[in-house]
Amino acid sequence: MRRLAILGFSDRRKTMFRFDRHVVAEWRNALFKETSVLIGVLSAVMLSACDSQSGDAAGKQSEAASHVSSSPQTASDTDISLALEPAQLDWVGEKIFQNECAGKLECLVHWNKGEAFPSLGIGHFIWYPKGVDGRFTESFPKLIQYMVQRQASLPDSLVGLDPFDAPWPDRDAFLQAKNSPRLAELRQFLAGTQGLQAEFIFRRARESLEKVVQAAPEPRREEVRARLVDLSATPGGVYALADYVNFKGEGIAPAERYQGKGWGLLQVLLNMEAASDRPALDKFREAASYVLTRRAQNAENPIERERWLPGWLRRLESYREPPEVTSR
């Protein structure tokens, strides 16, 4: 059972957030000063190969190894920073919201057909009901813990929840409560805390990189680090890393496999084209397309091939460098 430690809220009147772009902009400007310390700390971020071992992948491995060894400076000597200007961070948050919800506020609390859990917030964070122990990593309780640390005022319906399980046992119960005050309050809360959710996604991606590197096969760690160095050098690459970790995870959880093949960030990095002068973001996008198509083909549920895969591939097309953005 999941319990959430929420201290200092039960005796306090909760004030609901209102979504105000100017307030969010001020928060992001303040956040940027903090981010340069928190995010610049990323030393030697790493990721390497995992489970895509076709004959073609074996050729990629030997070719990439020779490429890394011939470099005058190895990737392990290079610091990797996921740093963005305030306007770029704003752009990343908006892109993720578009990816998950098409910018629609009603989608902030949603239950997809064919899934055993609701998805909440701009990142569609997973929240399991009582008794459901799914293969996918649950993230909504961690988001709420982070919001408590950031002193966000929570709705009463979340503060009094113990254990911290989704209060709807299944999708039918959720749909029956669609217009309830509880869901309206939760939706309003999530609409008003989009900035904190974007920060949570960004930090989660940063913290995931070390885990992914350590999970990679040792012979390919330098190769993965080099790819992360390239991706982290541009706003589009940072966006792709943050969005993909939120979207499909790190790729290190043993349960997140179909027929022994994963689909997370680790698997994408392992399947990137090894030797090429093409932009790293283009190679990342193509590798992600391969990994997600393989997942859909290996899935038992045909909904993944027939309904979900086309949307996943459209999402990957957003992994491109942004137009020039300026601070508001």
Order of alpha helices (4+ residues) and beta strands (2+ residues): alpha-alpha-alpha-beta-beta-beta-alpha-alpha-alpha-alpha-alpha-alpha-alpha-alpha-alpha-alpha
